[in-house]
Amino acid sequence: MSKAMEERINREKDKERIDNSFEHIKNLMEAMKMTAEQEMSILKIPDEDRAVLSKRF
């Protein structure tokens, strides 16, 4: 597999992980009446992902 193809696959996986995390956090926020930061702490979201996710809220 070419390096470009591997990088594309990794970017798609990262996007999917972020999208899934966003949906989970949003659902928990609605159900638990907590902030996004509180939910990300509970879910142990890595700092790199938190930076991306925080921009969506």
N, C-alpha and C positions, 0 to 999 in steps of 0.2 A: 504494500500500500504506500502511496506517495505521501510525503510529508505534508503537502497541501491538503490532501484528503483527510489525514489524521487531525490536522488543525481544525478543519471544518467540522468534523465529527465531534471534536472536543468542545467547540463553540456551541454546537447544537445541544450537546448534553448539558453544558453550563446553563444555557437559556432555559431548557426544560426544567432543570433543578430549581432555578430562580422562579420560574412561573409556578411550579408546584408549591414551593415554599410560600409564595405570595398568596396563593389561594388558601392554603392552610392557615396562615396567619390571619387573613381577612375573616375567614369563617370563625376562628377562635375569638377574634375581637368582637364579632357580633354576638356570639354565644356567651362569652365570659365577661363582656363589658370591660376589657382591659386595653391598654395601649399597645401599639405595634412593638415598641421597645420591650414591654413586659413579656409579650408573647415570644419575641425572638430570644429573650433570655431563657424562658421556660423551655423552648425548643432547642436551645443551644446552637443557634445559627452562627456560623463562623463570621468573624469581623468583616472579611472580604465580601461576603454575601449581604451582610447587614447594610453596608454602604450602598449597594445597588438597590436593595429592597427599600431602604429608607426614602429614596428618591421617588418611589412609587406611591407612598402614602401621603 
